[in-house]
Amino acid sequence: MVRRVVRAPDIREGRFADLGRRLADLGRRLTDLGWRLADLGWRLADLERRLAGLEWRLAGLGWRLAGVGTVADMGSGGQRRTRRDEAAEANGFAELATDPFRADRDRLVASPYFARLGGVTQVVSASGSALLHNRLTHSLKVAQVARSITERITADGSGELVAGLGGCAPDVAEAAALGHDLGHPPFGHLGEQVLDRIARNRYGLADGFEGNAQTFRIVTTTEAGGPTPKGLNLTAATRAALAKYPWARLHRPHPHPSSMATPPRGAAEPPEAPGTGSAKFSTYLTELDDLEQARAPFADRIEPWQQTVEASVMDLADDIAYAIHDLQDFHRIGVLQHAEVATELGRWLDSAGELAALPDAELRERHRRPGRSLEYLRRRMHAKDSWITDDDAFADAVARVRGELVDELLGVPFDGSVEAEQATATFSARWTSRLVHGVLVTSSPSARTGHVTLRPAQWHEVQVLKFVHRRFVLQRADLALHQRGQASLVASLVDALDGWLADRDESARLPRRLHDLVELAEEQYAALARTAPELLVGATGEPVRGTDAIRGLARGRAVIDFVASLTDSQAQGMLDAITGRTAQPWSEPSVL
């Protein structure tokens, strides 16, 4: 047997080789562990990013639940939440809500000016009928639609755009919707026209009377139920959201939007009243500072004449609610008749080309012939809103309204039955849903609309629905007769109160509220005469000088404020009492 002799160097080499293999294996394992650790690091980093994203989402949800609505509320340094008098908020005024926007909503709902809307006409006096909307039920429906629109634009991916425009909190949009009609006087738009004419022609008030401006005056000046004796001390965002037409009748802002090549809706002067200023506006001269402060957080986000996003939501919700529920009302009471509406819409659909060829003069002269009023609407839309008007979309809208309003709803007279109630409810729900689903947010809207608007199909449908209401309800002779009586009532009440104010022997027994309003207006107009007398110059160009002139303006504004704060029945009852038409003493603690 041959024995192999292994030398020491060979043993050492083998051991080194084995150690090398083990070290190489360990290296591979360490490398593999490194990759695993790296992978774990990436996974942890990814998890961290996801947690951060979740944190932002939860924060966003928290802001929305708290009424903030968008990141813009955080990025603007809280300016949207600024109140005119921050110190007053620390004086122990009790609130149910801790969030400022929710507190705004609560203050508006608790206001007696809000409660009085239940006694103010929407179109005709409800006289206690549950079948007709009043300004209160209208405002509640506008608020419902406004909140739905806000939630929709928050959920559809428009959040970043909305934040860049200044934000949109659901509570702010809802508060603006609830408060948007606070300034409507007795008998609705009719009372508004009468008070405007009296304010300008009798009292020399350059900015007259306007329901939207009166709303802003109430929440900033005349309402005494908030933490301060002047106004509700609302946040800047809510005050700005109430400014549907964010300019004064004259002078402000400069340049005035009425001078734009395409003025915003409501900014142009009425053709029948040149030199009187904008047809619609949201502030009187006495509240200009409040409007400017409310708009300050949005100064670098939107143009001076543009609505805030929340104001745009409120405005659109008002249009949608009005277009639907007024048609319901007049169907319920039998005023809106199937035959005449069907004839008008059907004739236009059957003869659109023929009607389009008619000269304007012939169209106006024989506008009562079927189809012609609708053709006039089409031409007016092209003239005023060429940015969106489209003939095919208009024809589709007319066809849809004929099918769903005329053939379905009006096709069966309302008789109070379960079937009739179901048909009315279905019509309302279907159209509200359709119009809200047609909402979109745009970064560069036409001057004629806000950042929140409707898609072309739904926009045309709203125009046709409003046309039906205007043509077959508002233009009725029996309604005109009723309204002329109401106009006479409002004018007579102003006359009576003005005479009482001028009677030195009886002025001490004025209603206390009217006395307070005179003092408040004197203070405001005296301050304007000292600091900005040019603002008191109206269309005549005559300056206001002297104590008597200031007192005359103040007395006029106070009488207008007082009458505008009454319900329909209060106005009637006070006139009967003050003119001796009733043998019973008239007592209404809320106004006496």
ChimeraX attribute file (.defattr): number of C-alpha atoms within 10 A of each C-alpha:
attribute: neighborCount
match mode: 1-to-1
recipient: residues
	/A:1	3
	/A:2	4
	/A:3	5
	/A:4	6
	/A:5	6
	/A:6	8
	/A:7	8
	/A:8	8
	/A:9	9
	/A:10	10
	/A:11	11
	/A:12	11
	/A:13	11
	/A:14	11
	/A:15	12
	/A:16	12
	/A:17	12
	/A:18	12
	/A:19	12
	/A:20	12
	/A:21	12
	/A:22	12
	/A:23	12
	/A:24	12
	/A:25	12
	/A:26	12
	/A:27	12
	/A:28	12
	/A:29	12
	/A:30	12
	/A:31	12
	/A:32	12
	/A:33	12
	/A:34	12
	/A:35	12
	/A:36	12
	/A:37	12
	/A:38	12
	/A:39	12
	/A:40	12
	/A:41	12
	/A:42	12
	/A:43	12
	/A:44	12
	/A:45	12
	/A:46	12
	/A:47	12
	/A:48	12
	/A:49	12
	/A:50	12
	/A:51	12
	/A:52	12
	/A:53	12
	/A:54	12
	/A:55	12
	/A:56	13
	/A:57	12
	/A:58	12
	/A:59	13
	/A:60	16
	/A:61	15
	/A:62	13
	/A:63	17
	/A:64	19
	/A:65	14
	/A:66	18
	/A:67	21
	/A:68	27
	/A:69	26
	/A:70	23
	/A:71	21
	/A:72	22
	/A:73	22
	/A:74	15
	/A:75	13
	/A:76	15
	/A:77	11
	/A:78	13
	/A:79	19
	/A:80	26
	/A:81	20
	/A:82	19
	/A:83	21
	/A:84	17
	/A:85	13
	/A:86	11
	/A:87	10
	/A:88	14
	/A:89	15
	/A:90	10
	/A:91	10
	/A:92	8
	/A:93	10
	/A:94	10
	/A:95	14
	/A:96	9
	/A:97	13
	/A:98	9
	/A:99	15
	/A:100	22
	/A:101	27
	/A:102	21
	/A:103	20
	/A:104	26
	/A:105	22
	/A:106	16
	/A:107	22
	/A:108	22
	/A:109	15
	/A:110	13
	/A:111	18
	/A:112	15
	/A:113	23
	/A:114	20
	/A:115	16
	/A:116	18
	/A:117	27
	/A:118	20
	/A:119	21
	/A:120	29
	/A:121	25
	/A:122	23
	/A:123	21
	/A:124	16
	/A:125	21
	/A:126	17
	/A:127	13
	/A:128	11
	/A:129	9
	/A:130	9
	/A:131	13
	/A:132	22
	/A:133	24
	/A:134	23
	/A:135	24
	/A:136	22
	/A:137	15
	/A:138	23
	/A:139	27
	/A:140	16
	/A:141	20
	/A:142	29
	/A:143	27
	/A:144	17
	/A:145	26
	/A:146	33
	/A:147	21
	/A:148	20
	/A:149	26
	/A:150	25
	/A:151	16
	/A:152	16
	/A:153	20
	/A:154	20
	/A:155	10
	/A:156	10
	/A:157	11
	/A:158	14
	/A:159	19
	/A:160	13
	/A:161	16
	/A:162	25
	/A:163	21
	/A:164	17
	/A:165	19
	/A:166	25
	/A:167	27
	/A:168	31
	/A:169	29
	/A:170	28
	/A:171	29
	/A:172	33
	/A:173	35
	/A:174	32
	/A:175	29
	/A:176	31
	/A:177	31
	/A:178	26
	/A:179	33
	/A:180	28
	/A:181	25
	/A:182	30
	/A:183	26
	/A:184	28
	/A:185	32
	/A:186	30
	/A:187	27
	/A:188	23
	/A:189	16
	/A:190	18
	/A:191	25
	/A:192	22
	/A:193	17
	/A:194	18
	/A:195	26
	/A:196	18
	/A:197	16
	/A:198	19
	/A:199	21
	/A:200	18
	/A:201	12
	/A:202	13
	/A:203	19
	/A:204	23
	/A:205	23
	/A:206	23
	/A:207	26
	/A:208	26
	/A:209	30
	/A:210	23
	/A:211	26
	/A:212	25
	/A:213	29
	/A:214	29
	/A:215	23
	/A:216	27
	/A:217	25
	/A:218	21
	/A:219	26
	/A:220	23
	/A:221	22
	/A:222	22
	/A:223	18
	/A:224	17
	/A:225	18
	/A:226	22
	/A:227	20
	/A:228	18
	/A:229	13
	/A:230	17
	/A:231	19
	/A:232	24
	/A:233	26
	/A:234	26
	/A:235	23
	/A:236	26
	/A:237	32
	/A:238	29
	/A:239	27
	/A:240	31
	/A:241	31
	/A:242	33
	/A:243	29
	/A:244	28
	/A:245	27
	/A:246	28
	/A:247	29
	/A:248	25
	/A:249	31
	/A:250	25
	/A:251	17
	/A:252	19
	/A:253	15
	/A:254	11
	/A:255	11
	/A:256	20
	/A:257	27
	/A:258	21
	/A:259	13
	/A:260	12
	/A:261	8
	/A:262	15
	/A:263	18
	/A:264	20
	/A:265	19
	/A:266	16
	/A:267	26
	/A:268	21
	/A:269	18
	/A:270	14
	/A:271	9
	/A:272	7
	/A:273	10
	/A:274	11
	/A:275	13
	/A:276	20
	/A:277	23
	/A:278	24
	/A:279	17
	/A:280	23
	/A:281	24
	/A:282	24
	/A:283	29
	/A:284	24
	/A:285	24
	/A:286	19
	/A:287	18
	/A:288	17
	/A:289	11
	/A:290	19
	/A:291	23
	/A:292	18
	/A:293	17
	/A:294	27
	/A:295	23
	/A:296	17
	/A:297	22
	/A:298	24
	/A:299	13
	/A:300	11
	/A:301	15
	/A:302	19
	/A:303	10
	/A:304	21
	/A:305	21
	/A:306	24
	/A:307	27
	/A:308	31
	/A:309	26
	/A:310	35
	/A:311	32
	/A:312	26
	/A:313	34
	/A:314	34
	/A:315	27
	/A:316	25
	/A:317	29
	/A:318	21
	/A:319	14
	/A:320	24
	/A:321	23
	/A:322	21
	/A:323	22
	/A:324	19
	/A:325	19
	/A:326	20
	/A:327	23
	/A:328	24
	/A:329	18
	/A:330	19
	/A:331	20
	/A:332	20
	/A:333	14
	/A:334	13
	/A:335	13
	/A:336	21
	/A:337	17
	/A:338	20
	/A:339	12
	/A:340	13
	/A:341	22
	/A:342	19
	/A:343	16
	/A:344	21
	/A:345	24
	/A:346	18
	/A:347	17
	/A:348	22
	/A:349	18
	/A:350	11
	/A:351	11
	/A:352	16
	/A:353	10
	/A:354	9
	/A:355	18
	/A:356	16
	/A:357	9
	/A:358	13
	/A:359	9
	/A:360	11
	/A:361	9
	/A:362	10
	/A:363	19
	/A:364	13
	/A:365	10
	/A:366	11
	/A:367	15
	/A:368	12
	/A:369	12
	/A:370	18
	/A:371	22
	/A:372	24
	/A:373	20
	/A:374	23
	/A:375	20
	/A:376	16
	/A:377	14
	/A:378	20
	/A:379	16
	/A:380	13
	/A:381	19
	/A:382	14
	/A:383	11
	/A:384	13
	/A:385	17
	/A:386	13
	/A:387	14
	/A:388	15
	/A:389	20
	/A:390	16
	/A:391	13
	/A:392	11
	/A:393	17
	/A:394	21
	/A:395	19
	/A:396	15
	/A:397	22
	/A:398	21
	/A:399	19
	/A:400	15
	/A:401	20
	/A:402	24
	/A:403	15
	/A:404	15
	/A:405	22
	/A:406	23
	/A:407	16
	/A:408	15
	/A:409	20
	/A:410	25
	/A:411	15
	/A:412	15
	/A:413	15
	/A:414	19
	/A:415	12
	/A:416	11
	/A:417	9
	/A:418	9
	/A:419	12
	/A:420	16
	/A:421	14
	/A:422	12
	/A:423	16
	/A:424	22
	/A:425	12
	/A:426	13
	/A:427	18
	/A:428	17
	/A:429	11
	/A:430	11
	/A:431	20
	/A:432	19
	/A:433	12
	/A:434	12
	/A:435	22
	/A:436	21
	/A:437	16
	/A:438	16
	/A:439	21
	/A:440	16
	/A:441	22
	/A:442	15
	/A:443	13
	/A:444	10
	/A:445	14
	/A:446	16
	/A:447	18
	/A:448	16
	/A:449	19
	/A:450	26
	/A:451	25
	/A:452	26
	/A:453	21
	/A:454	21
	/A:455	15
	/A:456	16
	/A:457	18
	/A:458	22
	/A:459	20
	/A:460	24
	/A:461	23
	/A:462	20
	/A:463	18
	/A:464	25
	/A:465	21
	/A:466	17
	/A:467	17
	/A:468	21
	/A:469	20
	/A:470	13
	/A:471	15
	/A:472	16
	/A:473	20
	/A:474	15
	/A:475	11
	/A:476	12
	/A:477	10
	/A:478	10
	/A:479	13
	/A:480	13
	/A:481	10
	/A:482	12
	/A:483	18
	/A:484	11
	/A:485	10
	/A:486	21
	/A:487	18
	/A:488	12
	/A:489	20
	/A:490	24
	/A:491	16
	/A:492	14
	/A:493	20
	/A:494	19
	/A:495	14
	/A:496	14
	/A:497	21
	/A:498	16
	/A:499	13
	/A:500	17
	/A:501	19
	/A:502	11
	/A:503	12
	/A:504	10
	/A:505	9
	/A:506	11
	/A:507	13
	/A:508	12
	/A:509	12
	/A:510	15
	/A:511	16
	/A:512	13
	/A:513	14
	/A:514	21
	/A:515	19
	/A:516	14
	/A:517	21
	/A:518	23
	/A:519	14
	/A:520	18
	/A:521	23
	/A:522	21
	/A:523	15
	/A:524	16
	/A:525	23
	/A:526	19
	/A:527	14
	/A:528	17
	/A:529	18
	/A:530	9
	/A:531	10
	/A:532	12
	/A:533	15
	/A:534	15
	/A:535	18
	/A:536	25
	/A:537	17
	/A:538	22
	/A:539	15
	/A:540	10
	/A:541	10
	/A:542	11
	/A:543	13
	/A:544	18
	/A:545	11
	/A:546	9
	/A:547	11
	/A:548	10
	/A:549	16
	/A:550	21
	/A:551	18
	/A:552	18
	/A:553	23
	/A:554	24
	/A:555	24
	/A:556	23
	/A:557	23
	/A:558	23
	/A:559	24
	/A:560	25
	/A:561	23
	/A:562	21
	/A:563	23
	/A:564	25
	/A:565	26
	/A:566	23
	/A:567	23
	/A:568	25
	/A:569	15
	/A:570	20
	/A:571	21
	/A:572	16
	/A:573	16
	/A:574	23
	/A:575	22
	/A:576	18
	/A:577	16
	/A:578	15
	/A:579	11
	/A:580	11
	/A:581	11
	/A:582	13
	/A:583	8
	/A:584	9
	/A:585	10
	/A:586	15
	/A:587	12
	/A:588	10
	/A:589	9
	/A:590	11
	/A:591	15
	/A:592	13
